[in-house]
Amino acid sequence: MSFDEKLRHYADQRISLDLDDGVKVNYGKFGDLLAEAKKVTGKKAE
């Protein structure tokens, strides 16, 4: 799957972010779309 397809998939989900959740939680909502997800969240990209 290309980056554009992945981006569209996540954009279509209209994922809500809550700043009170923090970076780890919000970053993890985007799976492998963002670089270094495992380093930020501490777990494998979803």
ABEGO torsion letter per residue (X at the ends): XBAAAAAAAAAAAGBBBBAAAEAAAAAAAAEAABBGAAAAAGBBBX
